[in-house]
Amino acid sequence: MTQRIFLIAGEASGDALGAALMRALRKARPSLQFAGVGGEAMAGEGLSSLFPLTDIAVMGLAPVLARLPKLVARINETARAVIAAKPDCLVIIDSPDFTHRVARKVRRALPDVPIVDYVSPTVWAWRPGRARRMRAYVDCVLALLPFEPEAHERLGGPRCVYVGHPLVERLDDLRPAPRRRPFLLVLPGSRRTEIRRMTPLYGAVVARLLRERPDLDVAIPVAPHMEATLRAALKGWPVAPRLLSQAEKFPAFRQARAALATSGVATLELALAGAPMVVAYKVSGPESLLRFMVRAPSIVLPNLIAGEKTIPEFIQEAATPQALAEALRPLLEEKSAPRAAQLAAFARMRARLLGAGRHPSARAAAIVLDYATKGRGRENGRSLDPA
């Protein structure tokens, strides 16, 4: 009998993960049928989405509140579709505010359908009580970060297996290269709010560095749909930085002398490419009050993975032009101790990331197929082998 997998992604990053997972699933079992919610990448793998991903890909408190009625309607619509499909396995991909609400409804209606959560919520940093609550409706978490299985076990969460971060499948693209033309890479962020908030601050940092290095070459990668936002934010900068296309992004990561980056997945890309960095992050006033509830020892992914706080990080009022410039200066020197310390930490981080092998999508697919074939198993799926 043909098996059916229902997948739900909530934003672009989940769409990319879902597409890679679909490819790996189809390679392992060509007869599989797919249904669910996704974007262009998953559509390219044959998924006919229930509705456009843009309907639910909303970030930030104010935008979510503004679209709350539509989001609730989409949650209910998605849950009804899963229940009607009666799939052999439901895979929810990141976006927990949406996907977990669907999963809870499905578990109540179809208690025998296994539910796999691809990408762990940040229970190790924020609202740790979620881990234990997830046991009621998630059978297995497929973790992208190597420390997450231990975190779920400590917090009483569901079974959690480290399958590997998708970036390890692109290690060849990110392998460090000789720094033929030293330059500073600036990454204000991938969202409009980040670009508007961080770019003026980074301009002030660059201005300080230019006083000592008037020939400093500065480059910024930009996605096409964010170019207008970035150009507006660059007004007032002391120098016109080179804007890099997405095709030029990874080569630039491999050759940059140092980087000034906003906290996010780009810091992991930089670390894999061997680019020492300084990291900053700022949010709005109301959102900043929530930082006192964050329990993670660092906001920088490479620091968390390596288990050491080697990359300097500056949050909110600590992120000043002077502090960021002072942290960057030694990284622009080819043979400085802070630069050497980061490069050594990157090597340890890379080794940890590779602990699950170089094919995360295939490992994730094997676990999903195990659940689709065997069902939920005993004790919330913990008796099943991780493939």
C-alpha positions in Angstrom: 0.0 0.0 0.0 1.3 3.5 -0.9 2.4 5.5 2.1 1.4 9.1 2.6 3.5 11.7 4.3 1.9 15.1 5.3 4.4 17.9 5.7 3.8 21.4 7.2 6.4 24.2 6.8 5.7 27.7 8.1 8.4 29.9 6.5 11.1 30.0 3.8 13.8 28.2 5.9 11.3 25.4 6.7 10.3 25.2 3.0 14.0 24.6 2.1 14.3 21.9 4.7 11.0 20.3 3.6 12.1 20.2 0.0 15.4 18.5 0.9 13.5 16.0 3.1 11.1 15.2 0.3 14.0 14.5 -2.1 15.6 12.2 0.4 12.2 10.4 1.2 11.5 9.9 -2.5 15.0 8.6 -3.1 14.5 6.0 -0.4 10.9 5.2 -1.3 9.8 6.4 -4.8 6.2 5.4 -4.3 5.5 7.9 -1.4 2.7 10.4 -1.7 3.0 13.9 -0.3 0.5 16.5 0.9 0.7 19.5 3.1 1.7 23.2 3.3 4.9 24.6 1.8 6.5 27.2 -0.5 8.2 27.2 -3.8 11.0 24.8 -2.9 8.5 22.1 -1.7 6.3 22.8 -4.8 9.4 22.1 -6.9 9.4 18.6 -5.3 5.8 18.0 -6.2 3.9 19.3 -3.2 0.6 21.0 -3.9 0.2 23.4 -0.9 -3.1 23.8 0.8 -2.5 27.6 0.6 0.4 30.0 -0.1 3.1 30.0 2.5 2.9 33.8 2.7 -0.4 33.4 4.5 1.4 32.1 7.6 5.0 33.3 7.2 4.7 36.1 9.7 7.4 37.3 12.1 7.2 39.6 15.1 4.5 40.3 17.7 2.7 43.2 15.9 2.4 41.4 12.5 1.1 38.2 14.1 -1.6 40.1 16.1 -2.6 42.0 12.9 -3.2 38.7 11.1 -4.3 36.6 14.0 -7.8 35.7 12.6 -6.4 34.5 9.3 -3.7 32.5 11.1 -6.2 30.8 13.3 -8.3 29.9 10.3 -5.3 28.4 8.5 -4.4 26.4 11.6 -7.9 24.9 11.7 -7.9 24.3 7.9 -4.6 22.6 8.0 -5.6 20.3 10.9 -8.8 19.3 9.1 -6.8 18.5 6.0 -4.4 16.3 8.0 -7.3 14.5 9.7 -9.1 13.9 6.4 -5.9 12.6 4.8 -5.0 10.1 7.6 -1.3 10.1 6.7 1.1 7.4 7.8 3.2 10.2 9.3 2.9 13.9 10.0 6.1 16.0 9.7 5.9 19.5 11.2 8.9 21.7 10.2 9.9 24.6 12.5 7.5 27.6 13.0 6.2 26.1 16.3 3.6 28.8 16.9 1.8 27.5 13.8 2.8 23.9 13.4 2.5 22.8 17.0 -1.0 24.1 17.2 -1.9 21.9 14.2 -0.1 18.9 15.7 -2.1 19.1 19.0 -5.4 19.1 17.1 -4.2 16.2 15.0 -3.1 14.1 18.0 -6.5 14.5 19.6 -8.3 13.4 16.4 -5.8 10.8 15.2 -3.9 9.5 18.2 -2.2 6.7 16.3 -0.6 8.9 13.6 3.1 9.5 14.4 4.2 13.2 14.5 7.8 14.1 13.8 9.0 17.6 14.5 11.8 18.7 12.2 13.8 21.5 14.0 13.6 21.7 17.7 12.1 24.7 19.3 14.7 26.7 21.3 13.6 25.1 24.6 17.2 25.3 25.8 17.0 29.1 25.6 13.4 30.1 25.9 10.3 28.7 27.6 11.9 25.3 28.6 8.5 24.0 29.8 7.6 23.5 26.2 9.8 20.4 26.0 7.7 18.4 28.5 4.5 19.6 27.0 5.6 18.4 23.6 5.6 14.8 24.7 1.8 14.8 24.5 1.8 15.4 20.7 5.3 14.9 19.3 6.9 11.4 18.9 10.3 12.5 17.8 12.3 15.7 17.3 14.8 15.8 14.5 17.5 18.2 15.8 19.7 20.4 13.8 22.1 21.2 16.6 24.2 18.6 18.4 23.4 19.7 22.0 19.6 19.6 21.5 19.1 15.8 22.3 20.6 16.3 25.8 18.5 19.4 26.3 15.3 17.6 25.6 16.3 14.7 27.8 17.2 17.0 30.7 13.9 19.0 30.3 11.7 15.9 30.0 10.9 16.4 26.3 10.1 13.8 23.6 12.7 11.6 21.9 15.2 13.8 20.1 17.7 12.7 17.5 20.5 14.8 16.1 20.3 14.4 12.4 22.7 17.3 11.5 22.4 20.8 10.2 21.6 21.3 6.5 24.7 23.4 6.1 26.9 20.4 6.5 25.6 19.3 3.0 27.2 22.5 1.7 30.6 22.2 3.4 32.4 22.3 0.1 30.8 25.6 -0.7 31.9 27.0 2.7 35.4 25.5 3.0 37.8 28.3 4.0 39.9 29.7 1.2 43.0 31.9 1.1 42.2 35.6 1.9 43.5 37.0 -1.4 41.9 40.4 -0.9 41.2 41.1 2.7 37.9 42.9 3.4 35.3 43.4 6.1 32.0 41.6 5.5 28.9 43.3 7.1 25.7 41.3 7.5 22.9 43.5 9.0 20.3 40.6 8.9 17.9 39.0 6.6 14.6 40.7 7.7 13.6 44.2 7.0 13.3 45.2 10.7 16.9 43.9 11.2 18.3 45.8 8.2 16.6 49.0 9.3 17.7 48.7 12.9 21.3 47.4 12.5 22.6 49.0 9.3 23.0 52.6 10.8 24.8 51.1 13.8 27.2 49.2 11.6 27.8 52.3 9.5 29.0 54.0 12.6 31.3 51.1 13.3 32.7 51.3 9.8 33.3 55.0 10.2 35.5 54.3 13.3 37.5 51.6 11.5 38.0 53.9 8.5 39.9 56.4 10.6 42.6 53.9 11.1 42.2 52.0 7.8 41.1 54.5 5.2 41.5 51.8 2.5 39.2 49.4 4.2 37.1 47.4 1.7 33.6 46.7 2.9 31.1 44.3 1.4 27.4 43.4 2.2 25.6 40.4 0.7 22.0 41.3 -0.2 19.0 39.3 -1.4 17.2 40.9 -4.4 14.0 41.5 -2.6 15.8 43.3 0.2 18.1 45.5 -1.9 15.8 48.6 -1.8 15.5 48.3 2.0 19.2 48.0 2.3 20.1 50.9 0.0 17.7 53.2 2.0 19.4 52.0 5.3 22.9 52.7 3.9 22.2 56.5 3.6 24.6 58.3 5.8 27.3 55.6 5.6 30.9 57.0 5.3 31.7 54.7 2.4 29.6 53.0 -0.3 30.0 49.2 0.4 30.1 46.7 -2.4 26.8 44.9 -2.6 27.2 41.2 -3.3 24.7 38.9 -5.0 23.5 35.7 -3.5 25.8 33.8 -5.8 28.8 35.9 -4.5 27.8 35.4 -0.8 29.6 32.1 0.1 32.7 32.9 -1.9 32.9 36.2 0.1 32.4 34.3 3.4 35.4 32.2 2.5 37.6 35.2 1.7 36.6 37.9 4.1 39.3 38.9 6.7 36.5 39.4 9.3 32.8 40.0 9.6 30.4 42.1 11.6 27.1 40.1 11.7 23.7 40.2 13.2 22.9 37.1 15.3 21.3 34.3 13.1 22.2 31.4 10.9 24.7 33.6 9.0 27.0 33.3 12.0 27.1 29.5 11.5 27.8 30.0 7.8 30.7 32.4 8.6 32.2 30.0 11.1 32.1 27.1 8.6 33.8 29.4 6.1 36.5 30.3 8.6 35.6 34.0 8.9 36.2 35.5 12.4 33.4 37.7 13.5 31.8 40.1 16.0 28.1 39.6 16.5 25.4 42.1 17.6 21.7 42.1 18.1 19.1 44.7 18.9 15.3 44.5 19.2 12.5 46.9 19.9 11.9 48.3 23.4 9.0 46.0 24.3 10.8 42.9 22.9 14.0 43.7 24.8 12.2 43.1 28.1 11.9 39.4 27.2 15.7 39.0 27.0 15.7 38.5 30.8 13.8 35.3 30.3 16.3 33.8 27.9 18.5 31.1 29.5 21.0 30.4 26.7 24.6 31.2 27.6 25.1 32.8 24.2 23.0 34.2 21.3 25.7 33.0 18.8 25.1 29.5 17.2 28.9 28.7 16.8 29.5 29.6 20.5 26.6 27.3 21.5 27.8 24.4 19.3 31.4 24.7 20.3 30.5 25.0 24.0 32.7 28.1 24.5 32.1 31.8 24.2 34.9 32.7 21.7 33.0 35.0 19.4 32.3 38.4 21.0 28.6 39.3 21.2 26.9 42.5 22.0 23.2 42.8 22.8 21.0 45.9 23.0 22.6 48.8 24.8 26.0 47.0 24.8 26.0 47.1 21.0 27.7 50.5 20.6 29.9 51.6 17.7 32.9 51.9 20.0 32.5 48.4 21.5 32.0 46.7 18.2 34.9 48.6 16.5 37.2 47.6 19.4 36.3 44.0 19.1 36.7 44.0 15.3 40.2 45.6 15.2 42.2 42.6 16.3 40.2 40.3 13.9 41.4 42.5 11.0 45.0 41.6 11.9 46.1 38.4 10.2 48.1 37.0 13.2 46.2 38.2 16.3 45.4 36.0 19.3 41.6 36.6 19.1 41.6 35.7 15.5 43.5 32.5 16.1 41.2 31.6 19.0 38.1 31.9 16.8 39.6 29.8 14.0 40.5 27.0 16.5 36.9 27.1 17.9 35.5 26.9 14.4 37.4 23.6 13.9 36.0 22.1 17.1 32.5 23.3 16.1 32.8 21.7 12.6 33.8 18.4 14.2 30.7 18.5 16.5 28.4 19.3 13.6 29.7 16.4 11.6 28.9 14.0 14.4 25.8 12.8 12.5 27.5 12.5 9.2 27.3 14.7 6.0 23.8 13.8 4.9 21.2 15.2 7.4 18.3 15.0 5.0 18.9 11.3 4.4 19.1 10.6 8.1 15.9 12.6 8.7 14.2 10.7 6.0 15.2 7.4 7.4 13.6 8.3 10.8 10.4 9.6 9.2 10.1 6.4 7.2 10.7 4.3 10.3 7.7 6.0 12.0 5.6 5.8 8.9 6.2 2.1 8.7 6.2 1.0 12.3 3.8 3.6 13.8 4.2 5.3 17.1 5.8 2.3 18.8 5.9 2.1 22.6 6.5 5.0 25.1 6.0 7.8 22.6 8.3 6.3 20.0 11.4 5.9 22.2 11.6 2.2 21.6 12.3 2.8 17.9 15.8 2.7 16.6 17.0 6.0 15.0 17.8 4.4 11.7 
